[in-house]
Amino acid sequence: MADQDILFSPVEIGALTLPNRVLMAPLTRNRARADGVPADMAIEYYRQRASAGLIMTEATQISEMGKGYIDTPGIHTEEQAMKWREITDAVHAEGGRILIQLWHVGRISHTSVLPEGRQPVSSTDKAAETQTFTRNGFEDCSKPVALDEAGIRETIDDFREAARLAKLAGFDAIEVHAANGYLIEQFLMDGANDRTDGYGGSVENRMRFLEEALDAVAEHWPADRTGVRLSPLGQANAISDSDPVEHYKTIYKMLSDRKLAYLHVLESFPGSDNEEGRDKIETLRKHYDGFYIANGGYDAARAREVIETGHADAVTFGRPFIANPDLPRRMNLDAEMNEPDQDTFYGGDEHGYTDYPFLPDAGVAAE
């Protein structure tokens, strides 16, 4: 069965060859040091999951101003890059492949987590009506400052420098995070972009920030080692768009023309897997001609289905990889899965992080 299972057939994704199509989605775990250096235990965490066709790291901020939550890692200092290098070396030693997701949260932040208590920055000066996680627990997001053109230039430079440090850290590729209501999506979606300059108004203007970020990282990473994550149906972090299908058609086409390694799409959010949403995703899919990675509540059966029908080329799995470091093997054997402990998802020590059991060496298929 394993030899015929499409989930475990090798596939080319840009410059990389993956041994399977069971990819690890970015998973925020809030276990980095306060200065954004990944914790030592992250080395073992990622090493354990090296059997994934490709590991996508947790979202990693490109600058101090890109931070929105406590204890998330960065890629804007040499010290951070060197710790990430220990992680990539460990994954590579196990035969794995790993990329880093470059992240700027924009207005999904709080003054208490930003340098010198500064206000967050965004496409707009309107606060997001949601909360973020600080040392005091969940707090309302702080009112942001709308980036002026000088601020945009500085932020694009931060993407450029993060890309350089990602190369130093030994990653195999990078992903630009343009989803989930964070900074780039705050520019893309008209529900958060109320600008009247060259970065607002038409979809062509609103996607300009993403294009410039991609141009910046391209100085260090070729297109065939660069991916983008989108969530065109919004719904995360107080984001919305008035006509996502019409607007994202243009964004998909722009990304398709760039011949990137892939497009990674969060297709549905928890509780929103409805027929209308699926129809919109199917319509948009037709406008991207390239390697397509689907994400959003998939299990092995649904993953096989969308790959076999040609909707997707691979699928990312999130929570299943938290509790099952050997997820590809368990899927291949149709073995029982470990149950995740949601109380340990965010923050803490090794418990619920590196102590989930692997299958015994012999492997036991489910009855």
C-alpha positions in Angstrom: 0.0 0.0 0.0 2.7 2.4 0.9 4.4 2.3 -2.5 1.1 3.2 -4.2 -0.1 5.8 -1.7 0.1 9.2 -3.4 0.8 10.8 0.0 4.1 9.0 0.0 5.2 9.5 -3.6 8.2 11.8 -4.0 7.5 15.2 -5.5 9.5 18.2 -6.8 8.7 21.5 -5.2 10.8 24.2 -6.7 14.5 23.3 -6.2 13.6 20.7 -3.5 12.8 17.0 -3.8 10.4 15.8 -1.1 10.1 12.1 -0.2 6.4 12.5 0.7 3.6 15.1 0.6 2.8 15.1 4.4 4.2 18.5 5.2 4.4 20.1 8.7 2.5 23.4 8.9 3.8 26.4 10.8 2.9 26.0 14.5 3.3 28.8 17.0 4.4 27.2 20.3 5.6 30.2 22.4 8.7 28.6 23.8 11.5 30.9 22.5 13.6 33.1 24.8 12.4 36.6 25.5 15.0 37.9 23.1 13.6 35.8 20.2 16.4 33.2 20.3 14.8 29.7 19.9 15.0 27.6 23.0 17.5 24.7 23.2 14.5 22.2 23.3 13.4 23.4 19.9 16.4 21.5 18.4 14.9 18.2 19.6 11.4 19.3 18.7 12.2 19.9 15.0 14.6 17.0 14.8 11.8 14.6 15.9 9.7 15.8 13.0 12.3 15.4 10.3 10.3 12.7 8.5 7.8 15.3 7.3 8.2 15.9 3.5 9.0 19.4 4.5 9.0 21.2 7.9 7.7 24.8 7.9 8.9 26.5 11.1 6.7 28.4 13.5 6.1 31.9 12.3 9.3 33.9 13.0 9.4 37.7 13.3 11.6 39.6 10.9 12.2 42.5 13.4 11.5 43.6 16.9 8.6 45.6 15.6 7.2 42.5 13.9 6.5 40.8 17.2 3.0 40.3 18.5 3.1 37.6 21.1 5.4 36.6 24.0 8.1 34.0 23.5 8.0 33.8 19.7 11.3 33.4 17.8 13.0 35.9 15.6 15.3 36.0 12.6 16.7 39.5 12.9 19.9 39.0 14.9 23.0 36.9 14.3 22.5 35.1 17.6 19.0 34.0 16.6 20.3 32.8 13.2 23.0 30.7 14.9 20.5 29.0 17.1 18.3 28.3 14.1 21.5 26.9 12.5 21.6 24.3 15.2 18.0 23.4 14.4 18.5 23.1 10.7 21.7 21.0 11.2 19.7 18.6 13.4 16.9 18.3 10.9 19.4 17.8 8.0 21.3 15.1 10.0 18.0 13.1 10.1 17.6 13.5 6.3 14.9 16.2 6.6 14.2 19.5 4.9 13.2 22.7 6.7 12.1 26.2 5.7 11.5 29.3 7.8 8.3 31.3 7.7 9.0 35.0 7.7 6.5 37.0 9.8 5.4 40.5 10.7 2.3 40.7 12.8 1.5 44.4 12.1 -1.3 45.6 14.3 -1.9 42.2 16.0 0.4 43.3 18.8 0.6 45.2 22.1 2.9 48.0 23.3 4.2 45.8 26.1 5.9 43.3 23.7 7.4 46.0 21.4 10.7 47.9 22.0 10.4 50.9 24.2 6.6 50.5 24.4 6.1 51.6 20.8 2.8 51.4 19.1 2.4 48.6 16.5 2.5 49.4 12.8 0.1 48.5 10.1 -1.5 49.5 6.8 -4.0 51.5 9.0 -4.2 53.4 12.2 -7.3 51.5 13.3 -6.9 49.0 16.1 -7.8 45.3 15.4 -10.8 44.3 17.4 -9.1 41.2 18.8 -6.6 40.2 21.4 -3.0 39.1 21.6 -1.0 37.2 24.3 1.2 39.2 26.6 2.8 38.6 30.0 -0.5 39.6 31.5 -2.4 37.0 29.5 -4.8 38.0 26.7 -5.1 41.7 26.1 -6.7 43.9 23.5 -4.4 44.8 20.6 -2.9 48.3 20.9 -3.9 51.0 18.4 -1.4 51.0 15.5 0.4 53.7 13.6 -0.2 53.6 9.8 3.2 53.0 8.1 4.3 56.0 6.0 6.4 55.4 3.0 9.6 55.6 5.0 8.3 53.1 7.4 7.3 50.8 4.5 10.9 51.1 3.2 12.3 50.2 6.6 10.0 47.2 6.9 10.9 45.9 3.4 14.5 46.2 4.5 13.7 44.1 7.5 12.4 41.4 5.2 15.6 41.6 3.2 17.8 41.2 6.3 15.7 38.4 7.6 16.1 36.6 4.3 19.9 37.0 4.5 20.0 35.6 8.1 17.8 32.7 7.0 20.4 31.8 4.5 23.1 32.0 7.2 20.9 29.8 9.4 21.0 27.0 6.8 17.4 26.8 5.8 16.4 25.0 2.6 13.8 27.7 1.6 11.7 30.5 3.0 8.0 31.2 3.2 6.6 34.8 3.3 3.6 34.9 5.6 0.9 36.9 3.9 -2.0 35.3 5.8 -4.0 35.2 9.1 -4.6 38.9 9.5 -1.0 39.8 9.9 0.9 42.8 8.3 1.0 41.7 4.7 -2.7 40.7 4.8 -3.5 44.0 6.4 -2.3 45.6 3.2 -3.9 43.0 0.9 -7.5 43.1 2.3 -9.7 46.1 2.0 -11.2 45.5 5.4 -7.9 46.7 7.0 -6.4 48.8 4.2 -8.0 52.2 4.2 -5.0 54.0 2.6 -5.3 56.5 -0.2 -1.7 56.4 -1.4 0.0 54.0 -3.8 -0.4 51.1 -1.3 -4.2 51.4 -1.0 -7.4 51.5 -3.1 -7.1 49.0 -6.0 -6.0 45.4 -5.5 -2.9 46.2 -7.6 -2.0 48.9 -5.1 -2.8 46.8 -2.1 -0.6 43.9 -3.2 2.3 46.2 -3.8 3.7 45.7 -0.3 3.7 41.9 -0.8 5.4 42.3 -4.2 8.1 44.6 -2.7 8.7 42.1 0.1 9.2 39.3 -2.4 11.6 41.5 -4.4 13.6 42.1 -1.2 13.9 38.4 -0.2 14.7 37.6 -3.8 18.1 39.3 -3.3 19.0 36.2 -1.2 16.6 33.5 -2.2 15.7 32.4 -5.7 12.1 32.0 -6.7 12.3 28.2 -6.6 13.2 28.3 -2.9 10.5 30.9 -2.0 6.9 30.3 -1.1 4.0 32.4 0.0 1.2 31.7 2.4 -2.3 33.2 1.9 -5.7 32.9 3.6 -8.0 34.6 1.0 -11.2 34.0 3.0 -9.9 36.0 5.9 -11.6 35.5 9.3 -8.5 35.5 11.4 -7.5 38.4 13.6 -10.3 40.8 12.7 -9.6 40.8 8.9 -11.9 40.8 6.0 -12.2 41.6 2.3 -15.3 42.8 0.5 -14.8 40.5 -2.5 -12.0 38.0 -1.9 -12.6 35.9 -5.0 -12.3 38.9 -7.4 -9.4 40.5 -5.5 -7.4 37.4 -4.9 -7.7 36.3 -8.5 -5.3 39.1 -9.2 -3.0 38.2 -6.3 -2.9 34.5 -7.4 -2.0 35.5 -10.9 0.8 37.8 -9.8 2.3 35.0 -7.6 1.8 32.5 -10.4 3.8 34.7 -12.8 6.7 34.9 -10.4 7.3 31.1 -10.7 7.6 30.6 -7.0 8.3 27.2 -5.4 4.7 27.1 -4.2 1.6 28.8 -3.0 0.4 27.6 0.5 -3.2 28.4 1.1 -5.1 28.2 4.4 -8.4 27.2 2.9 -10.7 27.1 5.9 -10.6 28.1 9.5 -12.1 26.0 12.4 -15.8 25.9 12.1 -16.0 27.6 8.7 -15.7 24.6 6.3 -18.9 25.4 4.3 -19.9 24.8 0.7 -19.7 28.5 -0.2 -16.1 28.7 1.1 -15.1 25.5 -0.7 -16.5 26.9 -4.0 -14.5 30.2 -3.5 -11.3 28.2 -2.9 -11.9 26.1 -6.0 -12.5 29.2 -8.1 -9.3 30.8 -6.9 -7.3 27.6 -7.4 -7.7 27.9 -11.2 -5.7 31.2 -11.1 -2.5 29.7 -9.8 -0.4 27.7 -12.2 2.2 26.1 -10.0 2.8 23.9 -7.0 -0.1 24.3 -4.6 -0.1 23.3 -0.9 -3.5 23.0 0.8 -4.1 23.6 4.5 -7.1 23.6 6.8 -8.4 20.7 8.8 -7.2 18.0 6.5 -6.9 14.3 7.5 -5.1 11.6 5.4 -8.2 10.6 3.5 -9.0 14.2 2.4 -5.4 14.9 1.6 -5.2 11.9 -0.7 -8.4 13.0 -2.4 -7.3 16.6 -3.2 -4.0 15.4 -4.4 -5.5 12.7 -6.6 -8.0 15.2 -8.1 -5.2 17.7 -8.9 -6.6 20.4 -6.5 -3.3 20.2 -4.5 0.2 18.9 -4.9 0.8 18.4 -1.1 -1.0 19.2 2.2 0.3 20.7 5.4 -0.8 19.3 8.8 -0.7 21.3 11.9 -2.1 19.9 15.2 -1.5 16.3 14.2 2.2 17.0 14.0 2.2 18.5 17.5 1.1 15.1 19.1 2.6 12.8 16.5 6.3 13.6 15.6 6.2 10.5 13.3 3.0 11.5 11.6 4.0 10.4 8.1 4.7 6.9 9.4 1.5 6.7 11.3 -0.5 7.8 8.2 1.4 5.3 6.1 0.5 2.4 8.5 -3.0 3.7 9.3 -1.8 3.5 12.9 -3.5 5.0 16.0 -2.7 8.7 16.6 -1.6 10.3 19.9 -4.1 12.7 21.3 -2.8 16.3 21.6 -2.8 18.1 25.0 -4.2 21.5 24.2 -3.2 22.9 27.5 0.5 22.6 26.4 0.1 24.1 22.9 1.3 27.5 23.8 4.2 28.1 26.2 5.7 25.8 28.8 8.6 23.3 28.9 9.3 20.0 27.2 6.0 18.6 28.4 3.6 18.5 25.4 6.5 19.6 23.2 9.1 16.9 22.9 7.7 14.0 25.0 5.0 12.6 22.6 5.8 9.0 21.9 6.8 7.5 18.6 5.4 4.3 17.3 7.4 1.2 18.4 10.0 0.2 15.9 7.9 -2.7 14.5 4.9 -0.4 14.0 1.4 -1.6 14.6 -1.3 -1.0 12.1 -4.8 0.0 13.4 -7.4 -2.8 13.6 
